[in-house]
């Protein structure tokens, strides 16, 4: 009997030792210089400049150690029970309890990417690509790849050609609204963005985001200007409310200056548009593309 008790005791000690080792290993992976890596991420945006500067440098220095934590945060998903608990407490309790929603975790992970060093970005990009085609994580993965920048662009470029419209939507949205890099590297996405901007067989919002991304990238006038012009014409076929989107894309054409002279006939015609915002934007565009001609036309 005593022998059995002794044996069970050592088995229990062995199990506890293994669990403790696992816990220590997990803690080491989750910490850097004695602080949770996720805490370093949050402190990057502290209002205290000293705290934020120290945190940003720490994220840069920790390099690839931050990648598993970022991936964990980006894939965070609240359970149904947690969602219901949060909703119930907010509705019934006079004091709000603090819960970290999955959106907050995902945001912290995505925002931290901006402070990673080049090596960490190179390691992170293929990891993000692995979840880019998962419907549960497609949106956050695409946006994270856009924030990664140079290393993430090739993956988004491939996604622009995917047969699934929802994948293309997230890719164009990321390139339109979250792209963190500029320069020649962004030129590789221009042809595929042009194809999406002109594809009227897909949802309007995909076309718009593709055109908006081209506007922001502002490269390859030879194919971008004609594409944006045709996109503006196509937008007219949708609800009149798209005039706001049309004006934004027209402004994108004008950014090319004299390289957008091909757009002059369209913008002259737009001066007679029934929508005030379109007429106003056409006036501004003509002055940017050809100031001398605009002055001769009496455009103020």
C-alpha positions, 0 to 999 in steps of 0.5 A: 500500500505504502509503495503504491502511494509512493509511486502515485506521489512521484507520478504526480510530481512528474506530471506537475514538473512537465506542466510547469516546464510547459508553462515556463516555455510558453511564458518565455515565448510570450515575453520579452525582457520580462514583459508580455510581448502583447503588452509591448505592442499596446505600449507602442501607442502610449500617450507617454512618448518615453513609453511609446518610444521604448516599446517601439524599439523593443518590438523592433529589437525582438524581431522574429520572436514577435511573429507567433504572438502577432499570428495568435492575436490576428487569429483571435476569435471570441467564443459565442459565450464570451460575446454573449457575456460582454453584451449582457454585462454592457446591457445590465450592469451599471459598471462596465467590466473590462474584456478584450474583444477579438477586434482589439486583439487583432488591431493590436497585432496588426498595428504592431507590424509597423514596428517590426524589423525587415527580418521579422516581416520576411518571416511573417509574410508567408505565415499571413499568406497561409491564413489569407484564404481562410474565410475566418481570417481573410480580412485581417490577413490581407490588411496585415499583409498590406501593413507588412509592405514590401514583403506582403505585396506579392501575396496580395498580388496573387490574391487579386487574381483569385476566382473567389470574389470575396478574396479579391475584395479583401485584397483590394480593400487592403491595398486601398486602405492599409498599404504601408509602402510606396515606390517601385515595389507597388507597381507589380499590383497595378495590372491586376488592380486595373483588371479588377477596376474594370471587371463589371461582372463583380460587385461595385465595391470591388471595382471601387476599391481597386480604382481607389488603390490605383489612385493611392499608388499613383504609378504606371500612368500609361495603364492607370489613367485609362483604367481610372477614366473607364472606371469613372464612366462605369461608376455612372451606371450605378446608383447616383450616390456613386458620384462621391466615388467618381469624384475621388477617382477623378482626383486620382487621375489628376494626380498624374498631371500632364501625363493625364492629358488623355482625360481632358475631353472627359473632364470638359464634358463633366463640367456640364454634369448635373451633379455639383460635386462632379462639376467641381472635381472636373474643374479642379482636375482640369486646372491640375492637368493643364493649367494654361488650357483651363485658364483659356477656358475661363476656369477659375 
